[in-house]
Amino acid sequence: MTTDEASSLTTAQIAAIPVWLFQYSPRSARALQLSWNAGEDLEYPALDRHADDIRLDDIVLFWRSGRGDTAGLIGFGVASGVIEELSHPRNYQDPDGPRALRKSAEVALCCVFDEPVITRSELKQSPEFADFDLFRMPNRANAFEVAAAQWAIVRDRMEEVMGR
């Protein structure tokens, strides 16, 4: 999906697109921000769950892990539908250490923010996020499926933040 195609979608069409969330450690989130600021427009997050479910043009949210207001949404993009095995750190707390091949989703980045624009504290107040896997089991492997009602809350808040 091109940027022009994406901007012409109606709210109903956007609401029907599957949404996935990838959690990044603070260090990995910073690397994503630096690559975006350097002009990179693709990201390849590793995933252990939902590899057979992520499709072309699905929406991908990037989340920085942490507590309270240090954790939150730091970016978004669109999945290319390509899942392939790529080299990733075995332990993201040691990105220069041993590496391993892991399934990875290609994502065309749309925007990456320097700080969380929607925080964990903010979303936890919403009843729609009471059963959200990320909040119940934060150490669970990527990717996290975002329900339509949850996506509506995130989307509305993103529109406020981005001034639309």
One Martini backbone bead per residue (centre of mass of N, CA, C, O) as a GRO file, in nm:
protein
  164
    1MET     BB    1   0.096   0.037   0.024
    2THR     BB    2   0.062   0.351  -0.026
    3THR     BB    3   0.038   0.663   0.096
    4ASP     BB    4  -0.204   0.743  -0.080
    5GLU     BB    5  -0.377   0.499  -0.018
    6ALA     BB    6  -0.383   0.535   0.290
    7SER     BB    7  -0.510   0.833   0.289
    8SER     BB    8  -0.791   0.717   0.139
    9LEU     BB    9  -0.893   0.583   0.374
   10THR     BB   10  -1.130   0.486   0.569
   11THR     BB   11  -1.222   0.424   0.882
   12ALA     BB   12  -1.348   0.146   0.820
   13GLN     BB   13  -1.103   0.031   0.669
   14ILE     BB   14  -0.899   0.064   0.898
   15ALA     BB   15  -1.058  -0.109   1.113
   16ALA     BB   16  -1.024  -0.387   0.927
   17ILE     BB   17  -0.731  -0.392   0.984
   18PRO     BB   18  -0.487  -0.561   1.091
   19VAL     BB   19  -0.316  -0.562   1.418
   20TRP     BB   20   0.026  -0.518   1.532
   21LEU     BB   21   0.253  -0.578   1.808
   22PHE     BB   22   0.586  -0.461   1.886
   23GLN     BB   23   0.826  -0.529   2.121
   24TYR     BB   24   1.077  -0.314   2.260
   25SER     BB   25   1.347  -0.237   2.379
   26PRO     BB   26   1.501   0.045   2.456
   27ARG     BB   27   1.744  -0.013   2.270
   28SER     BB   28   1.581  -0.095   2.014
   29ALA     BB   29   1.417   0.165   1.998
   30ARG     BB   30   1.659   0.351   1.951
   31ALA     BB   31   1.753   0.217   1.688
   32LEU     BB   32   1.495   0.282   1.533
   33GLN     BB   33   1.513   0.590   1.560
   34LEU     BB   34   1.790   0.624   1.424
   35SER     BB   35   1.716   0.495   1.149
   36TRP     BB   36   1.488   0.691   1.081
   37ASN     BB   37   1.664   0.956   1.105
   38ALA     BB   38   1.857   0.828   0.863
   39GLY     BB   39   1.620   0.710   0.640
   40GLU     BB   40   1.487   0.464   0.716
   41ASP     BB   41   1.197   0.243   0.589
   42LEU     BB   42   1.285  -0.032   0.730
   43GLU     BB   43   1.171  -0.321   0.922
   44TYR     BB   44   1.275  -0.638   1.123
   45PRO     BB   45   1.091  -0.796   1.318
   46ALA     BB   46   1.075  -1.030   1.545
   47LEU     BB   47   0.902  -1.358   1.553
   48ASP     BB   48   0.699  -1.622   1.731
   49ARG     BB   49   0.415  -1.508   1.660
   50HIS     BB   50   0.196  -1.496   1.382
   51ALA     BB   51   0.340  -1.567   1.105
   52ASP     BB   52   0.064  -1.674   0.954
   53ASP     BB   53  -0.108  -1.384   0.992
   54ILE     BB   54   0.071  -1.190   0.857
   55ARG     BB   55   0.002  -0.933   0.617
   56LEU     BB   56  -0.051  -0.750   0.371
   57ASP     BB   57  -0.118  -0.429   0.510
   58ASP     BB   58  -0.071  -0.450   0.785
   59ILE     BB   59  -0.059  -0.320   1.098
   60VAL     BB   60   0.224  -0.171   1.275
   61LEU     BB   61   0.334  -0.161   1.607
   62PHE     BB   62   0.556   0.023   1.821
   63TRP     BB   63   0.705  -0.082   2.140
   64ARG     BB   64   0.816   0.037   2.443
   65SER     BB   65   0.946  -0.083   2.707
   66GLY     BB   66   0.808  -0.067   3.045
   67ARG     BB   67   0.705   0.177   3.274
   68GLY     BB   68   0.447   0.347   3.237
   69ASP     BB   69   0.564   0.633   3.059
   70THR     BB   70   0.811   0.470   2.920
   71ALA     BB   71   0.587   0.320   2.789
   72GLY     BB   72   0.517   0.283   2.428
   73LEU     BB   73   0.433   0.438   2.146
   74ILE     BB   74   0.686   0.485   1.862
   75GLY     BB   75   0.530   0.344   1.609
   76PHE     BB   76   0.463   0.284   1.247
   77GLY     BB   77   0.327   0.047   0.996
   78VAL     BB   78   0.363  -0.176   0.705
   79ALA     BB   79   0.316  -0.477   0.591
   80SER     BB   80   0.451  -0.685   0.329
   81GLY     BB   81   0.426  -1.017   0.400
   82VAL     BB   82   0.718  -1.078   0.469
   83ILE     BB   83   0.866  -1.384   0.583
   84GLU     BB   84   1.190  -1.418   0.740
   85GLU     BB   85   1.511  -1.523   0.796
   86LEU     BB   86   1.701  -1.352   1.051
   87SER     BB   87   1.939  -1.178   1.211
   88HIS     BB   88   1.956  -1.185   1.572
   89PRO     BB   89   1.965  -1.133   1.879
   90ARG     BB   90   1.944  -1.348   2.137
   91ASN     BB   91   1.989  -1.082   2.320
   92TYR     BB   92   1.865  -0.756   2.356
   93GLN     BB   93   2.068  -0.675   2.596
   94ASP     BB   94   2.291  -0.806   2.370
   95PRO     BB   95   2.340  -0.692   2.055
   96ASP     BB   96   2.665  -0.791   2.030
   97GLY     BB   97   2.613  -1.072   2.054
   98PRO     BB   98   2.478  -1.338   1.992
   99ARG     BB   99   2.325  -1.505   1.717
  100ALA     BB  100   2.002  -1.556   1.538
  101LEU     BB  101   1.763  -1.713   1.369
  102ARG     BB  102   1.458  -1.531   1.275
  103LYS     BB  103   1.161  -1.449   1.240
  104SER     BB  104   1.060  -1.187   0.998
  105ALA     BB  105   0.912  -0.871   0.946
  106GLU     BB  106   0.827  -0.664   0.697
  107VAL     BB  107   0.844  -0.297   0.746
  108ALA     BB  108   0.691  -0.006   0.657
  109LEU     BB  109   0.761   0.298   0.753
  110CYS     BB  110   0.581   0.593   0.873
  111CYS     BB  111   0.656   0.631   1.195
  112VAL     BB  112   0.892   0.778   1.436
  113PHE     BB  113   0.942   0.835   1.771
  114ASP     BB  114   1.127   0.957   2.048
  115GLU     BB  115   0.860   0.912   2.208
  116PRO     BB  116   0.598   0.826   2.361
  117VAL     BB  117   0.252   0.891   2.254
  118ILE     BB  118   0.151   0.625   2.398
  119THR     BB  119   0.088   0.499   2.704
  120ARG     BB  120   0.053   0.259   2.929
  121SER     BB  121  -0.109   0.421   3.137
  122GLU     BB  122  -0.328   0.512   2.940
  123LEU     BB  123  -0.432   0.224   2.842
  124LYS     BB  124  -0.492   0.090   3.127
  125GLN     BB  125  -0.760   0.269   3.171
  126SER     BB  126  -0.881   0.089   2.960
  127PRO     BB  127  -1.103  -0.173   2.928
  128GLU     BB  128  -0.995  -0.286   2.647
  129PHE     BB  129  -0.700  -0.357   2.808
  130ALA     BB  130  -0.744  -0.578   3.033
  131ASP     BB  131  -0.660  -0.840   2.819
  132PHE     BB  132  -0.389  -0.760   2.727
  133ASP     BB  133  -0.110  -0.938   2.677
  134LEU     BB  134   0.111  -0.726   2.738
  135PHE     BB  135  -0.007  -0.666   3.035
  136ARG     BB  136  -0.016  -0.969   3.139
  137MET     BB  137   0.253  -1.061   2.936
  138PRO     BB  138   0.539  -0.890   2.877
  139ASN     BB  139   0.735  -1.157   2.801
  140ARG     BB  140   0.607  -1.212   2.552
  141ALA     BB  141   0.615  -1.287   2.241
  142ASN     BB  142   0.621  -1.193   1.936
  143ALA     BB  143   0.320  -1.101   1.850
  144PHE     BB  144   0.054  -0.869   1.903
  145GLU     BB  145  -0.279  -0.862   1.913
  146VAL     BB  146  -0.514  -0.617   1.793
  147ALA     BB  147  -0.806  -0.515   1.860
  148ALA     BB  148  -1.048  -0.319   1.735
  149ALA     BB  149  -1.105  -0.155   2.000
  150GLN     BB  150  -0.807  -0.089   2.051
  151TRP     BB  151  -0.744   0.047   1.780
  152ALA     BB  152  -0.943   0.281   1.811
  153ILE     BB  153  -0.796   0.415   2.046
  154VAL     BB  154  -0.520   0.448   1.916
  155ARG     BB  155  -0.608   0.600   1.661
  156ASP     BB  156  -0.736   0.845   1.801
  157ARG     BB  157  -0.477   0.928   1.950
  158MET     BB  158  -0.296   0.962   1.702
  159GLU     BB  159  -0.461   1.190   1.574
  160GLU     BB  160  -0.410   1.389   1.801
  161VAL     BB  161  -0.097   1.389   1.798
  162MET     BB  162  -0.089   1.451   1.467
  163GLY     BB  163  -0.324   1.662   1.394
  164ARG     BB  164  -0.612   1.519   1.255
   0.00000   0.00000   0.00000
